[in-house]
Amino acid sequence: MPASAQQPAKTGQLTIADIRLDYPSPNIPYYHFKAALQLPYPSIIEVEAAIDGKPLRATDLRKTDGLETPARPPIAARSPSGYSMAQDGSVYEQPQVIGWARWEPGKTYTVSLTVRLKKTAHASKDDVVLSAVKTLRAPAGPAVFSTQWKNYKALVVSETAGISRTNEPVKALLAFYPDEQHGLVKEIRVVAIDPVTHAATEVSSQVFDVQQHLQQDDRAPDKNGKPTRAVPLWLPTVTAQVAFPATVPARQSRVYLIYYNNAKAPAPGYDSDLQTTGKMPGLQVRNNTFSLTLHPKSGHLDEVKLNSLPQAPLFHHLETNGAIHWNPDVYIPPRPWTHTSDWSPPANMRSVTGPVITQSEMWGPMPQVPEVDASVRYEFFPGVPYFIASTSMRINKTVNCLALRNAEMVFKRELITHAAWYDVIRDTVITCDVQHMPDLTDLKMEADVPWIAFYNEHTRIGFAGIQLEYANAGLESDPRLLNPFFYITAGPWIYWARGLSHTYLSSNMQQVVPAMKGSMFSEKWAYLVYRTNEGGTPYAAVQAWQKRLTHPLRLQLVEEVDQRVSRTLEEVYMNNGKSGWEGRQNKKSHEAVKDSTHTIDTAPSEFFD
């Protein structure tokens, strides 16, 4: 409900042309006030706001230039920690001021605004300070989420591919102060804000991977008794990941608020179709589309089936460990060809289970190859026909290989009739009848093949890999990959794999290629379990999911400034080096560079005396 506008400004008077309390929107994703000001004359300004006498640490100052729209995340942002962390030399005449205001429906609040009109970016004794006060009533619409939760953070979730998303799994890393969390796993609540009705609806969520850094910055005086620094370089922090299902229409944005800081919050009891049983490493995972098991010794994918086709499971169960998922792997003769699927068990294991995400992680040295470390991580979700697998390999000491591979999926030959993939060279989808493929024939494709699928035209079960990320890097040297490629081959089994360096399948199959110390190889795939269209394109589902999964929902985090955050910025520079701000004509020009520490005073002591 907007307050009635004041009369047109007189000389030296600050006019509040319009002010209202409003609900979160993608552009301002928190409960807030928004005030349109009219200055007596154009000026560089600084603004401070207070609600019921309590100053706000964060206010957003905007021009009415049409760049911002309510339905989209903000474009321009300045750090709100100090009064003017980014010194603003812009000239304003009719600015907008936005402040984080946790109002409740129907209640009355008094908003005070103070503006310093300046001739330069920094304050001076000639500045003019003007103030205005408005009392206004909050909207009497939908209730806000429970006030027992003292704080919240805002996430703007945006869709960019033109595909409406319903309960799409997303996860965000968040940071908290130790005294404002009382067991994040039980107290966090995720709330969706309806953009039309403004109703706040709690959605399922899951908190995991909680990490703490509780050490205080030691600011004790130096040996001469001088203060080490005016403000701490860091504050103790707790971080955690939060996963939840997001629903966002095509090419739109939605607001999700993450509430915390409630010591009396009961543990939530969310249900979903994601069910996890067993113990690491051999978990069994099921959702409403598929059921799968991880190998009881290695924790690698061992068997998978569509719930709608229980009579047609996919498996391997032949060579060595018998798992479906084999890689990373390395072959350094005369040692055996070793795969992470040969772990029995992995040196390190960790799992997370819950209604929104199940994670299974394994890492450690490759079997019989201590020079190489590797990791495998699976992520499973409710309500979707895919899971995510991330693998990495690090060369700790140079080894000479006949094979260095990743991303291998192996199935019993009789379970698969066809393969299909998008060929980036020919710009077309290639389909191949692999049931009649001669043994040890290789079908080769580019290393960055966007997707590849196996399916059975009789049972109509399909299994596809959608490549999400692929990276090779070297610390001490280039990775030195020899002719990297992706390929399919067949024998008593049929598999696809990536050859990073794979002379074993080359014309000169006994030449070795060094995998250099410091080299790192990583990739991330989505594996889709699906049913082919009867009489239709057998890979249509793969193409649809490939577009969706390679255009994930985008997240933008917006947080309130805590009162304990300092109003100055301090940086540590190497060797008493220059900061780059020396001599700059704004408030940052009077920084102090001392003992390799750089301090920027962003809150003039004379401001708002």
C-alpha positions as CSV (number, residue, x, y, z in Angstrom):
1,M,0.0,0.0,0.0
2,P,1.8,3.2,-1.2
3,A,1.9,6.1,1.2
4,S,0.4,9.3,-0.2
5,A,2.9,11.5,-2.0
6,Q,4.2,14.7,-0.4
7,Q,3.8,18.1,-2.1
8,P,6.3,19.0,-4.7
9,A,9.7,19.7,-3.3
10,K,10.7,23.1,-2.1
11,T,14.2,24.4,-2.2
12,G,16.4,22.2,0.1
13,Q,13.6,19.7,0.7
14,L,13.7,15.9,0.2
15,T,10.4,14.7,-1.3
16,I,9.2,11.1,-1.1
17,A,7.1,10.9,-4.2
18,D,6.0,7.3,-3.5
19,I,6.9,4.6,-1.0
20,R,5.5,1.2,-0.4
21,L,6.2,-2.1,1.3
22,D,6.2,-5.0,-1.1
23,Y,6.6,-8.7,-1.6
24,P,9.7,-10.5,-3.1
25,S,10.0,-10.5,-6.9
26,P,12.9,-11.8,-9.0
27,N,14.3,-8.2,-9.3
28,I,14.0,-7.5,-5.6
29,P,13.9,-11.1,-4.1
30,Y,13.2,-10.1,-0.5
31,Y,10.5,-8.4,1.5
32,H,11.3,-4.7,1.1
33,F,10.3,-1.1,1.0
34,K,10.8,0.8,-2.2
35,A,10.8,4.6,-2.2
36,A,10.8,7.0,-5.2
37,L,12.6,10.2,-4.1
38,Q,12.7,13.7,-5.6
39,L,15.7,15.8,-4.9
40,P,15.7,19.6,-4.9
41,Y,18.4,19.5,-7.5
42,P,20.5,16.9,-9.4
43,S,23.4,15.7,-7.1
44,I,25.8,13.0,-6.2
45,I,24.2,11.4,-3.2
46,E,24.6,8.9,-0.3
47,V,21.5,7.5,1.3
48,E,20.7,5.9,4.7
49,A,17.4,4.3,5.7
50,A,15.9,3.2,9.0
51,I,12.7,1.4,9.9
52,D,11.1,2.1,13.2
53,G,14.4,3.8,14.2
54,K,16.7,0.9,13.3
55,P,19.2,1.8,10.6
56,L,19.4,-0.7,7.7
57,R,22.8,-2.0,6.8
58,A,21.9,-2.5,3.2
59,T,20.0,-0.1,0.8
60,D,20.0,-0.4,-2.9
61,L,20.2,2.9,-4.8
62,R,18.9,2.8,-8.4
63,K,18.1,5.2,-11.2
64,T,14.8,5.1,-13.1
65,D,16.5,4.1,-16.3
66,G,14.3,1.1,-17.2
67,L,17.2,-1.4,-17.1
68,E,15.5,-3.3,-14.2
69,T,12.3,-5.2,-14.6
70,P,10.3,-6.9,-11.8
71,A,10.3,-10.3,-13.5
72,R,14.1,-10.7,-13.9
73,P,17.1,-10.7,-11.5
74,P,18.9,-7.4,-11.1
75,I,21.6,-6.4,-13.5
76,A,23.6,-3.9,-11.6
77,A,24.7,-4.4,-8.0
78,R,27.2,-2.9,-5.6
79,S,28.4,-4.6,-2.5
80,P,26.0,-3.5,0.3
81,S,28.3,-4.2,3.2
82,G,29.5,-0.7,3.6
83,Y,27.6,2.6,3.1
84,S,29.4,3.0,-0.2
85,M,31.7,0.1,-0.8
86,A,31.7,1.1,-4.5
87,Q,31.9,4.9,-4.5
88,D,29.1,6.3,-6.6
89,G,29.9,9.5,-8.5
90,S,26.7,9.3,-10.5
91,V,24.3,12.3,-10.5
92,Y,20.8,11.5,-9.3
93,E,17.6,13.6,-9.5
94,Q,14.8,11.1,-9.0
95,P,16.5,8.0,-7.4
96,Q,14.8,4.9,-6.1
97,V,15.8,3.5,-2.7
98,I,15.2,-0.1,-1.8
99,G,15.7,-1.6,1.6
100,W,15.5,-5.1,3.1
101,A,12.4,-4.8,5.4
102,R,11.0,-7.9,7.1
103,W,7.4,-6.7,7.5
104,E,4.3,-8.6,8.5
105,P,0.9,-8.1,6.7
106,G,-1.3,-5.3,8.0
107,K,1.2,-3.9,10.5
108,T,2.4,-0.2,10.5
109,Y,6.0,0.9,10.0
110,T,7.9,4.2,10.0
111,V,10.5,4.6,7.3
112,S,13.1,7.3,7.7
113,L,15.3,8.3,4.8
114,T,18.4,10.6,5.0
115,V,20.2,11.8,1.9
116,R,23.6,13.5,1.7
117,L,23.8,15.7,-1.4
118,K,27.5,16.1,-2.5
119,K,29.6,17.7,-5.2
120,T,32.1,14.9,-5.3
121,A,32.0,11.2,-4.5
122,H,33.5,11.8,-1.1
123,A,31.9,13.7,1.8
124,S,32.8,17.2,2.7
125,K,31.6,19.9,5.2
126,D,29.7,21.7,2.4
127,D,27.4,18.7,1.8
128,V,23.7,19.1,2.4
129,V,21.9,16.5,4.5
130,L,18.1,16.2,4.0
131,S,15.7,13.8,5.7
132,A,12.1,12.7,5.3
133,V,9.9,10.3,7.3
134,K,6.9,8.2,6.2
135,T,4.5,5.9,8.1
136,L,2.9,3.3,6.0
137,R,0.9,0.1,6.5
138,A,2.1,-3.3,5.1
139,P,-0.1,-5.1,2.6
140,A,-2.8,-7.2,4.1
141,G,-2.2,-10.1,1.7
142,P,-0.8,-13.6,2.2
143,A,1.0,-14.3,5.4
144,V,4.8,-14.4,5.4
145,F,6.6,-17.5,6.5
146,S,6.8,-18.1,10.3
147,T,8.5,-15.4,12.2
148,Q,10.1,-18.1,14.4
149,W,12.8,-18.3,11.8
150,K,14.8,-15.1,12.3
151,N,16.7,-14.9,9.0
152,Y,16.4,-15.9,5.4
153,K,18.4,-15.8,2.2
154,A,16.9,-15.3,-1.2
155,L,17.6,-17.4,-4.4
156,V,16.4,-16.3,-7.8
157,V,16.0,-19.3,-10.0
158,S,15.9,-18.6,-13.8
159,E,15.1,-20.8,-16.8
160,T,17.0,-20.1,-20.0
161,A,16.3,-22.9,-22.5
162,G,12.6,-22.3,-23.1
163,I,11.6,-25.6,-21.3
164,S,9.2,-25.4,-18.4
165,R,10.7,-27.1,-15.4
166,T,8.6,-28.9,-12.7
167,N,10.4,-30.1,-9.6
168,E,13.8,-29.8,-11.2
169,P,16.5,-30.7,-8.6
170,V,18.8,-27.8,-7.8
171,K,21.4,-27.3,-5.1
172,A,23.1,-24.2,-3.7
173,L,26.1,-23.6,-1.4
174,L,25.3,-21.2,1.4
175,A,27.3,-19.5,4.2
176,F,26.2,-18.7,7.8
177,Y,27.6,-17.3,11.0
178,P,28.0,-19.9,13.7
179,D,25.6,-18.3,16.2
180,E,22.8,-18.0,13.7
181,Q,22.6,-21.7,13.0
182,H,21.4,-24.4,15.5
183,G,21.7,-27.5,13.4
184,L,21.2,-26.5,9.8
185,V,20.1,-30.0,8.8
186,K,16.9,-29.7,10.9
187,E,16.2,-26.0,10.9
188,I,16.5,-24.9,7.3
189,R,13.2,-24.4,5.4
190,V,12.9,-23.6,1.7
191,V,9.9,-21.5,0.7
192,A,8.6,-20.7,-2.8
193,I,7.0,-17.3,-3.5
194,D,4.1,-17.2,-6.0
195,P,4.7,-14.2,-8.3
196,V,1.0,-13.5,-8.6
197,T,-0.6,-14.3,-5.3
198,H,2.6,-13.7,-3.2
199,A,1.8,-16.8,-1.2
200,A,4.7,-18.5,0.5
201,T,4.7,-22.3,0.2
202,E,7.2,-24.6,1.8
203,V,8.9,-27.1,-0.5
204,S,10.9,-30.2,0.3
205,S,14.6,-29.6,1.0
206,Q,17.7,-31.3,2.2
207,V,20.8,-30.0,3.9
208,F,24.1,-31.7,3.6
209,D,27.9,-31.2,3.4
210,V,28.0,-28.9,6.4
211,Q,31.6,-27.5,6.9
212,Q,32.8,-25.2,9.7
213,H,35.7,-22.7,9.9
214,L,35.5,-21.4,13.5
215,Q,38.9,-19.9,14.0
216,Q,39.0,-16.2,14.9
217,D,41.2,-13.7,13.2
218,D,44.0,-12.9,15.7
219,R,44.1,-9.1,15.9
220,A,46.4,-8.9,18.9
221,P,48.8,-5.9,18.9
222,D,52.2,-6.3,17.2
223,K,55.5,-6.4,19.1
224,N,55.4,-2.6,19.3
225,G,52.0,-2.5,20.7
226,K,50.4,-1.2,17.6
227,P,47.0,-2.6,16.5
228,T,47.4,-5.3,13.9
229,R,44.4,-4.1,11.9
230,A,41.2,-2.2,12.5
231,V,38.8,-5.0,11.4
232,P,39.1,-8.8,11.1
233,L,40.1,-10.2,7.8
234,W,37.5,-12.9,8.2
235,L,34.7,-14.1,10.5
236,P,34.0,-17.7,11.6
237,T,31.7,-19.3,9.0
238,V,29.6,-22.4,8.6
239,T,28.8,-23.5,5.0
240,A,26.3,-26.1,3.8
241,Q,24.7,-27.2,0.6
242,V,20.9,-27.1,0.3
243,A,19.0,-29.1,-2.4
244,F,15.4,-28.6,-3.3
245,P,13.1,-29.1,-6.3
246,A,12.4,-25.9,-8.2
247,T,9.5,-25.2,-10.5
248,V,10.1,-22.5,-13.1
249,P,8.1,-21.8,-16.3
250,A,10.0,-21.5,-19.6
251,R,12.2,-18.4,-19.8
252,Q,11.0,-17.0,-16.5
253,S,12.4,-16.5,-13.0
254,R,11.1,-17.5,-9.6
255,V,12.0,-16.6,-6.0
256,Y,12.9,-19.2,-3.3
257,L,13.6,-18.0,0.3
258,I,15.8,-20.1,2.5
259,Y,14.9,-19.6,6.2
260,Y,17.2,-20.4,9.0
261,N,18.1,-19.4,12.6
262,N,15.4,-21.1,14.7
263,A,16.8,-23.0,17.6
264,K,13.4,-24.6,18.3
265,A,12.8,-25.8,14.7
266,P,11.7,-29.5,14.5
267,A,13.4,-31.8,12.0
268,P,11.4,-31.8,8.8
269,G,9.7,-35.0,7.6
270,Y,9.6,-34.7,3.8
271,D,8.6,-37.7,1.6
272,S,9.5,-38.4,-2.0
273,D,9.8,-41.3,-4.4
274,L,13.6,-41.4,-3.9
275,Q,14.4,-44.4,-1.7
276,T,17.9,-45.6,-0.7
277,T,18.7,-48.8,1.1
278,G,21.8,-50.8,1.9
279,K,25.2,-49.8,3.1
280,M,28.2,-48.2,1.4
281,P,29.6,-49.0,-1.0
282,G,26.7,-51.3,-2.2
283,L,23.7,-49.0,-2.1
284,Q,20.4,-49.7,-3.8
285,V,18.6,-46.6,-5.1
286,R,15.1,-46.3,-6.5
287,N,12.8,-43.5,-7.8
288,N,9.6,-43.5,-9.7
289,T,11.4,-44.3,-13.0
290,F,14.3,-46.7,-12.4
291,S,15.9,-49.0,-9.8
292,L,19.6,-49.6,-9.6
293,T,22.3,-51.2,-7.5
294,L,25.9,-50.2,-6.8
295,H,28.5,-52.9,-6.7
296,P,28.9,-54.3,-3.2
297,K,32.7,-54.1,-3.4
298,S,33.5,-51.1,-5.6
299,G,30.4,-49.0,-5.3
300,H,30.1,-48.6,-9.1
301,L,26.9,-48.9,-11.1
302,D,26.2,-52.6,-11.3
303,E,22.7,-53.1,-12.5
304,V,19.8,-50.8,-13.6
305,K,16.3,-51.4,-14.7
306,L,13.2,-49.4,-15.7
307,N,10.4,-49.8,-13.2
308,S,8.0,-50.2,-16.1
309,L,10.2,-52.9,-17.6
310,P,11.3,-55.0,-14.7
311,Q,11.8,-58.0,-16.9
312,A,14.6,-56.3,-18.9
313,P,17.4,-55.2,-16.5
314,L,20.7,-53.9,-17.9
315,F,23.9,-55.4,-16.5
316,H,27.3,-56.7,-17.4
317,H,28.4,-59.4,-14.9
318,L,31.2,-60.9,-17.0
319,E,34.7,-59.6,-17.0
320,T,36.7,-59.0,-13.8
321,N,34.5,-57.1,-11.3
322,G,31.4,-57.3,-13.6
323,A,30.2,-53.8,-13.0
324,I,28.5,-51.6,-15.7
325,H,30.6,-48.5,-14.9
326,W,34.3,-49.1,-15.0
327,N,36.3,-45.9,-15.2
328,P,38.6,-44.0,-14.6
329,D,41.2,-46.6,-15.6
330,V,44.9,-46.9,-16.5
331,Y,47.1,-49.6,-18.1
332,I,50.8,-49.5,-17.1
333,P,52.3,-52.8,-18.1
334,P,53.5,-55.1,-16.7
335,R,51.0,-54.2,-14.0
336,P,47.4,-55.3,-14.6
337,W,44.9,-53.0,-16.4
338,T,43.3,-51.3,-13.4
339,H,39.9,-49.6,-13.0
340,T,38.2,-47.7,-10.2
341,S,35.6,-50.5,-10.5
342,D,38.3,-52.8,-9.2
343,W,38.3,-51.1,-5.8
344,S,37.5,-53.7,-3.1
345,P,36.6,-51.5,-1.3
346,P,37.6,-47.9,-2.1
347,A,40.0,-46.3,0.3
348,N,37.5,-43.5,1.1
349,M,33.7,-43.6,1.0
350,R,31.0,-41.1,1.9
351,S,27.2,-41.1,1.3
352,V,24.3,-38.6,1.7
353,T,20.8,-39.9,1.7
354,G,17.5,-38.1,1.8
355,P,14.3,-37.1,0.1
356,V,15.8,-34.7,-2.4
357,I,19.3,-36.1,-3.2
358,T,21.3,-39.2,-2.6
359,Q,25.0,-39.0,-3.1
360,S,27.6,-41.8,-3.1
361,E,31.2,-40.8,-3.2
362,M,34.4,-42.9,-3.5
363,W,38.0,-41.8,-3.9
364,G,41.6,-43.0,-3.4
365,P,44.5,-44.5,-5.2
366,M,43.9,-46.7,-8.3
367,P,44.2,-50.4,-7.5
368,Q,47.9,-51.4,-7.7
369,V,48.8,-47.9,-9.1
370,P,49.5,-45.6,-6.1
371,E,50.9,-43.0,-8.6
372,V,47.3,-42.2,-9.6
373,D,44.4,-41.0,-7.5
374,A,40.8,-41.1,-8.7
375,S,37.2,-40.4,-7.6
376,V,33.7,-41.4,-8.6
377,R,30.6,-39.6,-7.4
378,Y,27.0,-40.4,-8.1
379,E,24.0,-38.2,-7.5
380,F,20.4,-39.5,-7.6
381,F,17.2,-37.5,-7.4
382,P,13.4,-38.1,-7.1
383,G,11.1,-37.8,-10.0
384,V,13.6,-37.8,-12.9
385,P,14.8,-40.5,-15.2
386,Y,18.5,-39.7,-14.9
387,F,21.4,-39.7,-12.4
388,I,24.6,-37.8,-12.5
389,A,28.1,-39.3,-12.4
390,S,31.3,-37.2,-11.9
391,T,34.7,-38.8,-12.2
392,S,38.2,-37.4,-11.8
393,M,41.8,-38.7,-12.0
394,R,45.0,-37.0,-10.8
395,I,48.5,-38.2,-11.8
396,N,50.7,-37.8,-8.7
397,K,53.8,-39.3,-10.4
398,T,54.5,-39.6,-14.1
399,V,53.5,-43.1,-15.4
400,N,53.9,-44.5,-18.9
401,C,50.6,-45.9,-20.2
402,L,49.2,-48.0,-23.0
403,A,45.8,-46.8,-22.0
404,L,44.4,-43.9,-20.0
405,R,40.6,-43.8,-20.1
406,N,37.4,-42.5,-18.6
407,A,33.6,-42.6,-18.9
408,E,33.3,-46.3,-19.7
409,M,29.9,-48.1,-19.6
410,V,29.9,-51.8,-20.2
411,F,26.8,-54.1,-20.9
412,K,26.3,-57.7,-21.7
413,R,26.3,-58.0,-25.5
414,E,22.9,-59.7,-25.9
415,L,21.1,-56.9,-24.0
416,I,21.8,-54.2,-26.6
417,T,20.8,-54.2,-30.3
418,H,21.6,-50.6,-31.4
419,A,23.8,-47.6,-30.7
420,A,23.1,-44.0,-31.6
421,W,25.1,-40.8,-31.1
422,Y,25.3,-37.3,-32.5
423,D,28.2,-37.0,-34.8
424,V,29.6,-33.4,-34.7
425,I,31.8,-33.9,-37.8
426,R,28.9,-35.0,-40.0
427,D,26.3,-32.9,-38.1
428,T,23.9,-35.8,-37.9
429,V,22.7,-38.6,-35.7
430,I,24.3,-42.0,-36.5
431,T,22.5,-45.2,-35.7
432,C,24.3,-48.5,-35.8
433,D,23.0,-52.1,-35.5
434,V,25.6,-53.4,-33.0
435,Q,24.2,-56.9,-32.5
436,H,25.8,-57.9,-35.8
437,M,28.9,-55.8,-35.3
438,P,32.2,-57.9,-35.7
439,D,34.0,-58.4,-32.5
440,L,36.6,-55.8,-31.6
441,T,35.5,-53.4,-34.2
442,D,35.7,-49.8,-33.0
443,L,33.1,-47.1,-33.8
444,K,34.9,-43.8,-33.2
445,M,33.6,-40.3,-32.6
446,E,34.8,-37.0,-31.2
447,A,35.9,-36.8,-27.6
448,D,33.3,-34.2,-26.9
449,V,30.4,-36.2,-28.3
450,P,27.3,-34.5,-26.8
451,W,25.3,-37.7,-26.2
452,I,25.5,-41.4,-26.9
453,A,22.8,-44.1,-26.4
454,F,22.4,-47.9,-26.3
455,Y,19.0,-49.4,-26.7
456,N,17.2,-52.7,-27.4
457,E,14.7,-52.5,-30.2
458,H,12.8,-55.5,-28.8
459,T,12.6,-54.8,-25.1
460,R,12.6,-51.0,-25.8
461,I,14.9,-50.2,-22.9
462,G,17.4,-47.5,-23.5
463,F,20.5,-46.2,-21.6
464,A,22.1,-42.9,-22.7
465,G,25.0,-40.8,-21.6
466,I,24.7,-37.0,-21.9
467,Q,28.0,-35.2,-21.5
468,L,27.8,-32.2,-19.2
469,E,31.4,-31.4,-18.4
470,Y,34.8,-32.6,-19.8
471,A,38.2,-31.1,-18.8
472,N,41.8,-32.0,-19.0
473,A,44.5,-29.9,-17.3
474,G,48.1,-30.1,-16.2
475,L,50.0,-28.4,-13.3
476,E,53.6,-29.2,-14.1
477,S,53.0,-29.7,-17.9
478,D,50.4,-30.0,-20.6
479,P,48.3,-33.1,-20.2
480,R,50.0,-34.5,-23.4
481,L,47.0,-36.6,-24.7
482,L,47.6,-38.7,-27.8
483,N,44.7,-38.6,-30.2
484,P,41.8,-38.4,-27.6
485,F,38.6,-39.9,-28.9
486,F,35.4,-41.6,-27.8
487,Y,34.4,-45.0,-29.1
488,I,32.2,-48.1,-29.0
489,T,33.6,-51.6,-29.2
490,A,32.1,-55.1,-28.8
491,G,33.0,-58.6,-27.8
492,P,31.2,-60.7,-25.2
493,W,30.2,-57.3,-24.0
494,I,29.5,-54.0,-25.6
495,Y,30.8,-50.7,-24.2
496,W,31.5,-47.1,-24.8
497,A,34.5,-45.3,-23.4
498,R,36.8,-42.3,-23.7
499,G,40.4,-42.8,-24.7
500,L,42.4,-40.0,-23.3
501,S,45.6,-41.6,-24.5
502,H,44.9,-45.1,-25.9
503,T,47.8,-46.5,-28.0
504,Y,46.4,-50.0,-27.1
505,L,43.8,-49.4,-29.8
506,S,46.2,-47.7,-32.3
507,S,48.2,-49.1,-35.2
508,N,51.3,-49.1,-33.0
509,M,49.6,-50.7,-30.0
510,Q,52.8,-51.3,-27.9
511,Q,54.0,-47.7,-27.7
512,V,53.6,-46.0,-24.3
513,V,52.6,-42.4,-23.6
514,P,53.5,-40.7,-20.3
515,A,50.7,-39.4,-18.2
516,M,52.6,-36.5,-16.7
517,K,52.8,-35.6,-13.0
518,G,50.2,-33.0,-12.1
519,S,47.8,-33.9,-14.9
520,M,44.1,-33.9,-14.0
521,F,41.2,-35.3,-15.9
522,S,37.6,-34.8,-15.0
523,E,34.1,-35.2,-16.4
524,K,30.5,-35.1,-15.5
525,W,27.7,-37.1,-17.2
526,A,24.0,-37.5,-16.9
527,Y,22.9,-41.1,-17.5
528,L,19.4,-41.5,-18.7
529,V,17.3,-44.6,-18.3
530,Y,14.4,-44.5,-20.7
531,R,11.9,-46.4,-22.9
532,T,12.1,-45.9,-26.6
533,N,9.2,-44.7,-28.6
534,E,7.3,-47.5,-30.3
535,G,7.5,-46.8,-34.0
536,G,9.2,-43.5,-33.3
537,T,12.7,-42.1,-33.0
538,P,14.5,-44.3,-30.5
539,Y,16.7,-41.5,-29.2
540,A,14.1,-38.7,-29.1
541,A,14.0,-38.7,-25.3
542,V,17.8,-38.4,-25.2
543,Q,17.8,-35.3,-27.4
544,A,15.1,-33.7,-25.3
545,W,16.9,-34.4,-22.0
546,Q,20.2,-33.3,-23.5
547,K,18.8,-29.9,-24.2
548,R,17.4,-29.6,-20.7
549,L,20.4,-30.9,-18.8
550,T,22.9,-28.8,-20.7
551,H,20.8,-25.7,-19.9
552,P,20.4,-26.1,-16.1
553,L,18.4,-23.7,-14.0
554,R,20.5,-20.6,-13.1
555,L,20.8,-19.5,-9.4
556,Q,21.4,-16.0,-8.1
557,L,21.9,-15.6,-4.3
558,V,20.9,-12.4,-2.5
559,E,21.6,-11.9,1.2
560,E,20.9,-9.4,3.9
561,V,23.9,-7.7,5.4
562,D,24.6,-8.8,9.0
563,Q,25.2,-6.1,11.6
564,R,28.6,-7.6,12.6
565,V,30.0,-7.0,9.1
566,S,32.5,-4.2,9.2
567,R,32.0,-0.9,7.4
568,T,35.6,-1.0,6.1
569,L,37.3,-3.2,3.7
570,E,40.8,-4.6,4.4
571,E,43.0,-6.4,2.0
572,V,46.4,-8.1,2.3
573,Y,48.8,-7.3,-0.5
574,M,52.0,-9.0,-1.4
575,N,55.3,-7.2,-0.6
576,N,53.7,-3.9,0.3
577,G,52.6,-3.6,-3.3
578,K,50.5,-0.8,-4.8
579,S,46.8,-1.2,-4.5
580,G,45.9,0.7,-7.7
581,W,43.8,3.2,-5.7
582,E,46.6,5.6,-4.9
583,G,45.6,9.1,-5.8
584,R,42.1,8.3,-7.0
585,Q,39.8,11.2,-6.4
586,N,37.1,9.6,-4.2
587,K,36.7,8.3,-0.7
588,K,38.9,5.3,-1.5
589,S,41.9,7.7,-2.1
590,H,42.7,7.8,1.6
591,E,43.4,4.2,2.0
592,A,46.3,3.1,4.2
593,V,48.9,0.7,2.9
594,K,50.9,-0.6,5.8
595,D,52.7,-3.9,6.6
596,S,51.3,-5.4,3.4
597,T,47.7,-4.6,4.6
598,H,45.4,-2.3,2.6
599,T,42.5,-0.6,4.3
600,I,39.6,1.2,2.5
601,D,37.5,3.4,4.7
602,T,34.0,3.1,3.1
603,A,31.9,4.8,5.9
604,P,32.9,8.4,6.6
605,S,32.9,9.0,10.3
606,E,31.1,12.3,9.8
607,F,28.3,10.7,7.7
608,F,24.9,11.0,9.5
609,D,26.2,12.4,12.7
